[in-house]
Amino acid sequence: MERLRSSPLHANTSTALDKHLEAIQVVQSRRKDEIVNASNRQRQGAPRCQDDRDVFALALAIQELSTATRKARTMLWYALQ
């Protein structure tokens, strides 16, 4: 985007992109936690019922990712104008 505009991006744009990257990393972490916990429960012979805490944490992380994505797209659109 900086190359397209031939000028540096506004600080808010960089912040939005940083928050978007952070939200992606949180979703990846929550998904890994869910997989590890599910495999541990399976090894221990626990019922296949999945722990709701993992699912809720992942759902919240995806919701935050969705919000961060919308903000990042808006900031990039604004920067391009």
Buried (B, 14 or more C-beta within 10 A) or exposed (E): EEEEEEEEBEEEBBBBBEBBEEBBEBBEEBBEBBEEBBEEBEEEEEEEEEEEEBEEBBEEBBEBBEEBBEBBEEBBEEBEE
